[in-house]
Amino acid sequence: MPEQQTYRKWFEFCLTNVIAAFVERLTIMQTPIKLLYQFLNCCQKYVLKLTNNGLPIIGFPMRIRLIFLFSACMGLATAASAMDRWAALSMIESGDNNSAVGPAGEISCFQIQQYLWPGGDPQNRELALSVAQELMRARTAKFQQIHKREATDFEFYVLWNAPRQTDHPSAVVTERARRFANLVELAPR
């Protein structure tokens, strides 16, 4: 019996990591039904490996709890994963920290360079958002004039972070722009 408890704890630990991995990789391309099917298949593989005299170690109530836990995690991940451009920009730039100060003195949750800051409290989220929107209004207008279209989410971040690199961003800016675009990608328009 103690051996069975050890296996059960190990199984629960592994399953927690499996849930975390599935939730982390949740994308719009994978429907919740497909994810649940993959999750249950993975559980079945673990259950088949962790048997004691041919009987599964976890019983029916544990399986039900795991399914409910996975469903709840999936719902939270779906709701939390989609962001608008401004929320994603704040998350990428400062970890959504209103009082963040960057290494070059950038301020607010959007990490605006001090020489561009018009004045006022940079910890005021509404003020920081209006300053960021005003800065981007001019940059996106110029982009639209040149390219005859709106900027993609990737290009929007490049316009924010390195406006002179819009057509040929550096590797560092490209990586950050991809992360930004992934955050915004699932947001309803």
Secondary structure, DSSP 8 states (H G I E B T S, - for coil): -HHHHHHHHHHHHHHHHHHHHHHHT--TTS-HHHHHHHHHHHHHHHHHHSEETTEESS-HHHHHHHHHHHHHHHHHHHHHH---HHHHHHHHHHSS-TT-B-TT--BTTTTB-GGG--SS-TT-HHHHHHHHHHHHHHHHHHHHHHHSS---HHHHHHHHH-GGGSSS--HHHHHHHHHHHHHHHTS--
